[in-house]
Structure formats: C-alpha cells, structure tokens
Amino acid sequence: MIEPQDILIIKSRFGTRLSKLREIRAISLRDLATEAGLAFNNIGEMELGKTDLKLSSIFKLAKAFEISPKDLIDLDNDSFYEEYARQVETKKQSDKSATQTAKKSKQ
C-alpha cells in the first residue's frame, strides 16, 4: 500500500521533473499551459507538488513536450534530462535552418 507521505514525494518529484523540462525548453508556465491545453495555475500547482495528477493531464503535457508519457513519469530516469536537452537543441537548429531557407527562397 502506498502511504500518504509517498504520494507527497511522488507529486513533488513529478513537479521537479515538469519544472526541469520546462526550463530545458525555455518556456513559461503560460506558454506550456497554452500548448498543453491546461490551466496556467494547474501547471503551477503541479510543479509545486500541490495537486493530484490526472492521466489526461500527463498525456497533454507529454504531447506539449513532444515526449512519451512514460518519459514524463519515469521519475527515476535522471539521464533523460540530457537526452531531452539534446532533442530540444536539435529541434531549435532544425527550425532555425528551415526559417533561413524559407527567407532565402522568398528573396
């Protein structure tokens, strides 16, 4: 049986994970809320470990971060942060390259 203090620890660790992923993406709570289709204050409470998580919220957040729900809730996989940071950087470079190509083709 899961004890109440274990639930608090899990919520806190999930909040930390959410905050770190948002930091890696360099997006605000409001931007994440918009992308995920969730309330701004709800995400803030998740990051603080103050709210119970809904399965639908986990899926929406995972989609906004462009990761699997498993990666979002795998709280013991700290090496994921490095992998995610590389993924975000690769996407930024790709987006930058696409923007430059589009500008050149308009000229």
Backbone as a printed PyTorch tensor [residue, N CA C, xyz], in Angstrom:
tensor([[[  0.8420,  -1.1800,   0.0000],
         [  0.0000,   0.0000,   0.0000],
         [  0.8880,   1.2450,   0.0000]],

        [[  0.4710,   2.2100,  -0.7590],
         [  1.2060,   3.4700,  -0.8220],
         [  0.7660,   4.3580,   0.3320]],

        [[  1.7460,   4.8300,   1.0690],
         [  1.4870,   5.6890,   2.2200],
         [  1.2810,   7.1360,   1.7630]],

        [[  0.5340,   7.9360,   2.5350],
         [  0.3140,   9.3440,   2.1620],
         [  1.6020,  10.1210,   1.9360]],

        [[  2.6340,   9.8700,   2.7450],
         [  3.8900,  10.5970,   2.5550],
         [  4.5610,  10.2070,   1.2410]],

        [[  4.3290,   8.9600,   0.7810],
         [  4.8790,   8.5360,  -0.5140],
         [  4.2160,   9.3010,  -1.6540]],

        [[  2.9260,   9.5400,  -1.5240],
         [  2.1920,  10.3120,  -2.5320],
         [  2.7600,  11.7270,  -2.6110]],

        [[  3.0320,  12.3260,  -1.4720],
         [  3.5960,  13.6750,  -1.4500],
         [  4.9680,  13.7080,  -2.1280]],

        [[  5.7670,  12.6950,  -1.8860],
         [  7.0960,  12.6140,  -2.5060],
         [  6.9670,  12.4690,  -4.0160]],

        [[  6.0690,  11.6260,  -4.4610],
         [  5.8610,  11.4140,  -5.9010],
         [  5.3950,  12.7020,  -6.5610]],

        [[  4.4370,  13.3900,  -5.9500],
         [  3.9520,  14.6520,  -6.5250],
         [  5.0640,  15.6910,  -6.5830]],

        [[  5.8770,  15.7460,  -5.5560],
         [  6.9950,  16.6870,  -5.5320],
         [  8.0250,  16.3540,  -6.6210]],

        [[  8.3450,  15.0870,  -6.7690],
         [  9.3190,  14.6860,  -7.7860],
         [  8.7850,  14.9310,  -9.1910]],

        [[  7.4840,  14.6990,  -9.3910],
         [  6.8890,  14.9840, -10.6940],
         [  6.9520,  16.4790, -10.9750]],

        [[  6.6630,  17.2840,  -9.9700],
         [  6.7300,  18.7330, -10.1330],
         [  8.1230,  19.2030, -10.4990]],

        [[  9.1180,  18.6240,  -9.8750],
         [ 10.5030,  18.9550, -10.1970],
         [ 10.8270,  18.5670, -11.6300]],

        [[ 10.3660,  17.4070, -12.0470],
         [ 10.6060,  16.9480, -13.4220],
         [  9.9510,  17.8950, -14.4210]],

        [[  8.7220,  18.2600, -14.1410],
         [  7.9850,  19.1700, -15.0100],
         [  8.7090,  20.5090, -15.1260]],

        [[  9.1440,  21.0250, -14.0110],
         [  9.8560,  22.2940, -13.9900],
         [ 11.1710,  22.2170, -14.7740]],

        [[ 11.9190,  21.1370, -14.5980],
         [ 13.1890,  20.9810, -15.3170],
         [ 12.9680,  20.8730, -16.8240]],

        [[ 11.9560,  20.1370, -17.2260],
         [ 11.6670,  20.0120, -18.6640],
         [ 11.2580,  21.3550, -19.2530]],

        [[ 10.4820,  22.1000, -18.5020],
         [ 10.0600,  23.4310, -18.9630],
         [ 11.2630,  24.3610, -19.0600]],

        [[ 12.1680,  24.2430, -18.1090],
         [ 13.3980,  25.0440, -18.1190],
         [ 14.2660,  24.6990, -19.3390]],

        [[ 14.3890,  23.4230, -19.6220],
         [ 15.1640,  22.9980, -20.7920],
         [ 14.5550,  23.5730, -22.0640]],

        [[ 13.2500,  23.5420, -22.1710],
         [ 12.5520,  24.0980, -23.3390],
         [ 12.5600,  25.6170, -23.3510]],

        [[ 12.8800,  26.2120, -22.2040],
         [ 12.9030,  27.6670, -22.0570],
         [ 11.5440,  28.2780, -22.3890]],

        [[ 10.4960,  27.6980, -21.7820],
         [  9.1530,  28.2420, -21.9880],
         [  8.5340,  28.5860, -20.6330]],

        [[  7.6350,  29.5160, -20.6620],
         [  6.9590,  29.9580, -19.4430],
         [  5.8310,  28.9900, -19.0860]],

        [[  5.3430,  29.1430, -17.8650],
         [  4.1700,  28.3660, -17.4500],
         [  2.9950,  28.6410, -18.3810]],

        [[  2.8080,  29.9010, -18.7340],
         [  1.6850,  30.2680, -19.6150],
         [  1.8180,  29.6210, -20.9860]],

        [[  3.0400,  29.6340, -21.5340],
         [  3.2390,  29.0100, -22.8470],
         [  2.9870,  27.5100, -22.7920]],

        [[  3.4720,  26.8700, -21.7300],
         [  3.2320,  25.4310, -21.5870],
         [  1.7400,  25.1630, -21.4260]],

        [[  1.0720,  25.9790, -20.6330],
         [ -0.3710,  25.8040, -20.4420],
         [ -1.1100,  25.9020, -21.7650]],

        [[ -0.7330,  26.8780, -22.5830],
         [ -1.3690,  27.0440, -23.8900],
         [ -1.1070,  25.8290, -24.7710]],

        [[  0.1520,  25.3970, -24.8390],
         [  0.4990,  24.2450, -25.6790],
         [ -0.1920,  22.9630, -25.2230]],

        [[ -0.3110,  22.7990, -23.9050],
         [ -0.8960,  21.5680, -23.3690],
         [ -2.4170,  21.6300, -23.2490]],

        [[ -2.9700,  22.8190, -23.3710],
         [ -4.4140,  22.9610, -23.2110],
         [ -4.8490,  22.7680, -21.7650]],

        [[ -3.9900,  23.2210, -20.8480],
         [ -4.2910,  23.1170, -19.4240],
         [ -4.2910,  24.5070, -18.8070]],

        [[ -4.8870,  24.6180, -17.6440],
         [ -4.9260,  25.8990, -16.9460],
         [ -3.5440,  26.2470, -16.4010]],

        [[ -3.1770,  27.4970, -16.5540],
         [ -1.8960,  28.0090, -16.0850],
         [ -1.6630,  27.6820, -14.6090]],

        [[ -2.6510,  27.9860, -13.7690],
         [ -2.4780,  27.7580, -12.3310],
         [ -2.3820,  26.2780, -11.9910]],

        [[ -3.0030,  25.4200, -12.8050],
         [ -2.9320,  23.9760, -12.5820],
         [ -1.5010,  23.4840, -12.7750]],

        [[ -0.8400,  23.9630, -13.8160],
         [  0.5440,  23.5590, -14.0590],
         [  1.4510,  24.0810, -12.9420]],

        [[  1.2100,  25.2930, -12.5040],
         [  1.9760,  25.8390, -11.3890],
         [  1.8370,  24.9830, -10.1380]],

        [[  0.6290,  24.5410,  -9.8580],
         [  0.3990,  23.6780,  -8.6980],
         [  1.0410,  22.3080,  -8.8840]],

        [[  1.0590,  21.8090, -10.1310],
         [  1.7520,  20.5440, -10.3940],
         [  3.2390,  20.6800, -10.0970]],

        [[  3.8360,  21.7800, -10.5490],
         [  5.2620,  21.9940, -10.3150],
         [  5.5820,  22.1030,  -8.8320]],

        [[  4.6500,  22.6020,  -8.0620],
         [  4.8530,  22.7340,  -6.6200],
         [  4.4660,  21.4670,  -5.8590]],

        [[  3.9610,  20.4610,  -6.5880],
         [  3.5660,  19.2070,  -5.9550],
         [  2.3170,  19.3250,  -5.1110]],

        [[  1.4580,  20.2790,  -5.4560],
         [  0.2750,  20.5600,  -4.6310],
         [ -1.0240,  19.9990,  -5.1960]],

        [[ -0.9580,  19.2920,  -6.3040],
         [ -2.2010,  18.8020,  -6.8900],
         [ -2.0490,  17.3570,  -7.3370]],

        [[ -3.1470,  16.6370,  -7.2890],
         [ -3.1350,  15.2770,  -7.8160],
         [ -3.1230,  15.3480,  -9.3350]],

        [[ -2.4720,  14.3950,  -9.9340],
         [ -2.3300,  14.3860, -11.3810],
         [ -3.4310,  13.5730, -12.0300]],

        [[ -3.9540,  14.0970, -13.1110],
         [ -4.9260,  13.3660, -13.9140],
         [ -4.1740,  12.7210, -15.0670]],

        [[ -4.6000,  11.5490, -15.4440],
         [ -3.9800,  10.8520, -16.5630],
         [ -4.0530,  11.6950, -17.8320]],

        [[ -5.1640,  12.3680, -18.0410],
         [ -5.3050,  13.2070, -19.2380],
         [ -4.2910,  14.3500, -19.2290]],

        [[ -4.0010,  14.8970, -18.0550],
         [ -3.0060,  15.9760, -17.9610],
         [ -1.6120,  15.4630, -18.2950]],

        [[ -1.2900,  14.2660, -17.8430],
         [  0.0140,  13.6740, -18.1540],
         [  0.1710,  13.5230, -19.6560]],

        [[ -0.8510,  13.0440, -20.3290],
         [ -0.7840,  12.8680, -21.7790],
         [ -0.6810,  14.2080, -22.4990]],

        [[ -1.4300,  15.1990, -22.0360],
         [ -1.3650,  16.5290, -22.6610],
         [  0.0110,  17.1630, -22.4790]],

        [[  0.5780,  17.0250, -21.2930],
         [  1.9060,  17.5790, -21.0450],
         [  2.9710,  16.8600, -21.8730]],

        [[  2.8650,  15.5540, -21.9410],
         [  3.8230,  14.7840, -22.7380],
         [  3.7630,  15.2210, -24.2000]],

        [[  2.5660,  15.4280, -24.7090],
         [  2.4180,  15.8820, -26.0960],
         [  3.0310,  17.2630, -26.2810]],

        [[  2.8240,  18.1590, -25.3260],
         [  3.3870,  19.5100, -25.4160],
         [  4.9150,  19.4710, -25.3900]],

        [[  5.4870,  18.5690, -24.5960],
         [  6.9420,  18.4350, -24.5280],
         [  7.5050,  17.5740, -25.6670]],

        [[  6.6020,  16.9680, -26.4420],
         [  6.9850,  16.0720, -27.5390],
         [  7.8040,  14.8930, -27.0270]],

        [[  7.3130,  14.3010, -25.9340],
         [  7.9170,  13.1070, -25.3610],
         [  6.7970,  12.1150, -25.0540]],

        [[  7.1710,  10.9110, -24.6970],
         [  6.1530,   9.9220, -24.3480],
         [  5.6940,  10.1430, -22.9050]],

        [[  4.4660,   9.7580, -22.6040],
         [  4.0080,   9.8530, -21.2090],
         [  4.9360,   9.0730, -20.2670]],

        [[  5.4720,   7.9600, -20.7420],
         [  6.4040,   7.1660, -19.9360],
         [  7.6220,   7.9980, -19.5430]],

        [[  8.1800,   8.7400, -20.5020],
         [  9.3380,   9.5760, -20.1880],
         [  8.9930,  10.6740, -19.1950]],

        [[  7.7740,  11.1480, -19.2460],
         [  7.3540,  12.2030, -18.3350],
         [  7.2260,  11.6920, -16.9040]],

        [[  6.7560,  10.4740, -16.7470],
         [  6.5120,   9.9630, -15.3930],
         [  7.6140,   9.0390, -14.8800]],

        [[  8.6430,   8.7830, -15.6850],
         [  9.7540,   7.9420, -15.2320],
         [ 10.6640,   8.7720, -14.3280]],

        [[ 10.2610,   8.9180, -13.0930],
         [ 10.9070,   9.8330, -12.1610],
         [ 12.3030,   9.3850, -11.7290]],

        [[ 12.6540,   8.1450, -12.0030],
         [ 13.9670,   7.6350, -11.6220],
         [ 15.0020,   7.7720, -12.7300]],

        [[ 14.5930,   8.2590, -13.8930],
         [ 15.5000,   8.3620, -15.0370],
         [ 16.0090,   9.7950, -15.1770]],

        [[ 17.0110,  10.1430, -14.3850],
         [ 17.5690,  11.4980, -14.4480],
         [ 18.3980,  11.7250, -15.7010]],

        [[ 18.8870,  10.6730, -16.3260],
         [ 19.6770,  10.8420, -17.5490],
         [ 18.8090,  11.3370, -18.7090]],

        [[ 17.5070,  11.2480, -18.5450],
         [ 16.6010,  11.7120, -19.5970],
         [ 16.7500,  13.2030, -19.8580]],

        [[ 17.1130,  13.9770, -18.8230],
         [ 17.2350,  15.4270, -18.9920],
         [ 18.2730,  15.7720, -20.0600]],

        [[ 19.3970,  15.0830, -20.0420],
         [ 20.4390,  15.3400, -21.0440],
         [ 19.9440,  14.9800, -22.4410]],

        [[ 19.2840,  13.8470, -22.5320],
         [ 18.7360,  13.4130, -23.8220],
         [ 17.7050,  14.4180, -24.3270]],

        [[ 16.8490,  14.8870, -23.4250],
         [ 15.8140,  15.8400, -23.8160],
         [ 16.4290,  17.1690, -24.2360]],

        [[ 17.4650,  17.6150, -23.5270],
         [ 18.1400,  18.8670, -23.8830],
         [ 18.7350,  18.7660, -25.2880]],

        [[ 19.3270,  17.6270, -25.6240],
         [ 19.8640,  17.4330, -26.9880],
         [ 18.7400,  17.4560, -28.0190]],

        [[ 17.6380,  16.8240, -27.6850],
         [ 16.4790,  16.7850, -28.5860],
         [ 15.9440,  18.2020, -28.8350]],

        [[ 15.8420,  18.9880, -27.7870],
         [ 15.3500,  20.3650, -27.9060],
         [ 16.3160,  21.1980, -28.7370]],

        [[ 17.6110,  21.0620, -28.4910],
         [ 18.6120,  21.8160, -29.2460],
         [ 18.5910,  21.4370, -30.7240]],

        [[ 18.4680,  20.1560, -31.0150],
         [ 18.3870,  19.7010, -32.4060],
         [ 17.1710,  20.2950, -33.1000]],

        [[ 16.0410,  20.3210, -32.4000],
         [ 14.8150,  20.8980, -32.9730],
         [ 14.9890,  22.3900, -33.2150]],

        [[ 15.6260,  23.1030, -32.2790],
         [ 15.8620,  24.5410, -32.4650],
         [ 16.7270,  24.7950, -33.6920]],

        [[ 17.7820,  24.0070, -33.8500],
         [ 18.6700,  24.1640, -35.0040],
         [ 17.9300,  23.8700, -36.3060]],

        [[ 17.1120,  22.8360, -36.2790],
         [ 16.3280,  22.4720, -37.4580],
         [ 15.3280,  23.5720, -37.8140]],

        [[ 14.6580,  24.1120, -36.8000],
         [ 13.7040,  25.2000, -37.0290],
         [ 14.4050,  26.4410, -37.5590]],

        [[ 15.5830,  26.7350, -37.0110],
         [ 16.3590,  27.8900, -37.4560],
         [ 16.7860,  27.7230, -38.9130]],

        [[ 17.2220,  26.5380, -39.2570],
         [ 17.6410,  26.2510, -40.6300],
         [ 16.4680,  26.3700, -41.5960]],

        [[ 15.3180,  25.8570, -41.1850],
         [ 14.1240,  25.9330, -42.0360],
         [ 13.6990,  27.3840, -42.2420]],

        [[ 13.8000,  28.1940, -41.1990],
         [ 13.4450,  29.6090, -41.2980],
         [ 14.3880,  30.3280, -42.2620]],

        [[ 15.6800,  30.0490, -42.1530],
         [ 16.6570,  30.6740, -43.0400],
         [ 16.4340,  30.2560, -44.4830]],

        [[ 16.1170,  28.9970, -44.7090],
         [ 15.8410,  28.5030, -46.0600],
         [ 14.6130,  29.1800, -46.6410]],

        [[ 13.5750,  29.3450, -45.8030],
         [ 12.3450,  29.9950, -46.2710],
         [ 12.5990,  31.4610, -46.6130]],

        [[ 13.4290,  32.1420, -45.8330],
         [ 13.7600,  33.5380, -46.1260],
         [ 14.5300,  33.6570, -47.4330]],

        [[ 15.4470,  32.7450, -47.6590],
         [ 16.2500,  32.7780, -48.8930],
         [ 15.3810,  32.5130, -50.1190]],

        [[ 14.4240,  31.6220, -49.9920],
         [ 13.5800,  31.2950, -51.1350],
         [ 12.6220,  32.4450, -51.4870]],

        [[ 12.3350,  33.3200, -50.5210],
         [ 11.4680,  34.4760, -50.7850],
         [ 12.2100,  35.5980, -51.4800]],

        [[ 13.5450,  35.5690, -51.3930],
         [ 14.3350,  36.6640, -51.9720],
         [ 14.5030,  36.5190, -53.4370]]])
